[in-house]
């Protein structure tokens, strides 16, 4: 018997081929596992249509609130092996800001003494 999530994912599957989740960094590991498992479950039924899952986001931004990071999910290896890393910066042209944000992302920034 389907639960609420599976029922809604089946409805989405009738209209779409892929469910996209943006700002994945804000989701915690348990939430991603829950959605991944539910999609896997509905994709194992007799319906020839399958629902894919794309996750999008910068994992160096907006962490989950008081929860474990999404990349600690049981299903993370599936996404890790299919990851595309974007390297071109499109919406920012200030070189000082770009350098600063890249230092923060790499963990190489130093706090000022002020």
C-alpha positions as CSV (number, residue, x, y, z in Angstrom):
1,X,0.0,0.0,0.0
2,X,1.3,3.4,-0.9
3,X,1.9,6.2,1.5
4,X,1.2,9.9,0.9
5,X,4.6,10.5,-0.7
6,X,4.4,7.6,-3.1
7,X,0.9,8.6,-4.2
8,X,2.1,12.2,-5.0
9,X,5.2,10.9,-6.7
10,X,3.0,8.7,-9.0
11,X,1.0,11.8,-9.9
12,X,4.2,13.7,-10.7
13,X,5.4,10.8,-12.8
14,X,2.3,11.0,-15.0
15,X,3.2,14.5,-16.0
16,X,7.0,14.7,-15.7
17,X,10.0,12.5,-16.3
18,X,12.3,14.1,-13.7
19,X,11.7,15.6,-10.2
20,X,14.3,18.3,-9.6
21,X,15.2,19.5,-6.1
22,X,17.0,22.8,-6.0
23,X,19.1,24.1,-3.0
24,X,19.8,20.5,-2.0
25,X,22.3,21.7,0.6
26,X,19.3,22.7,2.8
27,X,17.9,19.2,2.7
28,X,19.1,16.8,5.3
29,X,20.3,13.2,4.7
30,X,17.1,11.6,6.0
31,X,14.9,13.7,3.7
32,X,16.9,12.8,0.6
33,X,16.9,9.1,1.6
34,X,13.1,9.2,2.1
35,X,12.5,10.7,-1.4
36,X,15.1,8.5,-3.1
37,X,13.6,5.4,-1.6
38,X,10.0,6.4,-2.5
39,X,11.0,7.1,-6.1
40,X,12.8,3.7,-6.2
41,X,9.7,2.0,-4.9
42,X,7.3,3.6,-7.5
43,X,9.8,2.9,-10.3
44,X,9.6,-0.8,-9.5
45,X,5.9,-1.1,-10.3
46,X,4.5,-2.2,-13.6
47,X,4.2,1.3,-15.0
48,X,6.7,1.7,-17.9
49,X,7.1,5.4,-17.1
50,X,10.0,6.0,-14.6
51,X,10.6,9.1,-12.5
52,X,14.2,10.4,-12.3
53,X,15.6,12.6,-9.6
54,X,18.0,15.5,-10.2
55,X,19.4,17.4,-7.2
56,X,20.9,20.8,-7.7
57,X,22.8,23.1,-5.4
58,X,26.0,24.4,-4.0
59,X,26.9,22.2,-1.0
60,X,29.1,25.0,0.4
61,X,26.0,27.1,1.0
62,X,22.9,27.0,3.2
63,X,23.5,23.9,5.3
64,X,20.5,22.0,6.8
65,X,19.3,23.3,10.2
66,X,20.4,21.1,13.0
67,X,20.6,18.0,10.8
68,X,23.2,15.9,9.0
69,X,24.4,17.1,5.6
70,X,22.7,15.6,2.5
71,X,26.0,14.1,1.4
72,X,25.8,11.7,4.4
73,X,22.6,10.1,3.0
74,X,22.7,6.4,2.2
75,X,21.8,7.1,-1.4
76,X,24.6,9.7,-1.8
77,X,27.0,7.4,-3.7
78,X,24.4,7.3,-6.5
79,X,24.5,11.0,-6.9
80,X,28.2,11.4,-6.3
81,X,29.1,9.2,-9.2
82,X,26.8,11.3,-11.5
83,X,27.9,14.8,-10.3
84,X,28.6,17.6,-12.7
85,X,30.8,20.4,-11.2
86,X,30.2,23.8,-12.7
87,X,33.3,25.9,-12.9
88,X,32.3,29.0,-14.8
89,X,30.8,31.9,-12.7
90,X,27.9,33.4,-14.6
91,X,26.2,35.9,-12.3
92,X,29.2,37.7,-10.7
93,X,31.9,39.7,-12.3
94,X,33.6,41.3,-9.3
95,X,37.0,39.6,-9.1
96,X,37.5,40.4,-5.4
97,X,34.2,38.9,-4.4
98,X,34.9,35.8,-6.6
99,X,38.3,35.3,-5.0
100,X,36.7,35.7,-1.5
101,X,33.9,33.3,-2.1
102,X,36.3,30.7,-3.6
103,X,38.5,31.0,-0.5
104,X,35.5,30.4,1.7
105,X,34.4,27.4,-0.3
106,X,37.8,25.8,-0.2
107,X,38.3,26.5,3.5
108,X,41.3,28.6,2.9
109,X,39.9,31.9,4.3
110,X,41.2,33.6,7.4
111,X,39.1,35.6,9.8
112,X,40.1,39.2,10.3
113,X,41.0,40.3,13.8
114,X,38.4,43.0,13.9
